[in-house]
């Protein structure tokens, strides 16, 4: 089974969040820049497999939170198409809050 998970991180910059994820999950993000993603964001993985996207929770077009229901979180981590949802949750649980957990059919 594959899952789509969303984590929230608050109280620090996206750069500190990036370091925490890289340390806990033992990989290095690639820095990217996209107006659609709100400027600088970080990605690891690709569309055909497990993929991680770390970005700020601000919509660049209207200044509102991208995830309105989770407006209290300044940084978001999207984990897409993962089969190791529980393992990732365990590794990130001390710093990140699991906000959404959805099964991918």
Secondary structure, DSSP 4 states (H G I P E B T S, - for coil): -EEEEEEEE-SS-HHHHHHHHHHHHT--PEEEEETTTTEEEEEEE-TTS-EEEEEES--TTTSS-SSGGGTT-SEEEEEEEES-HHHHHHHHTTT-EEEEEEEE-
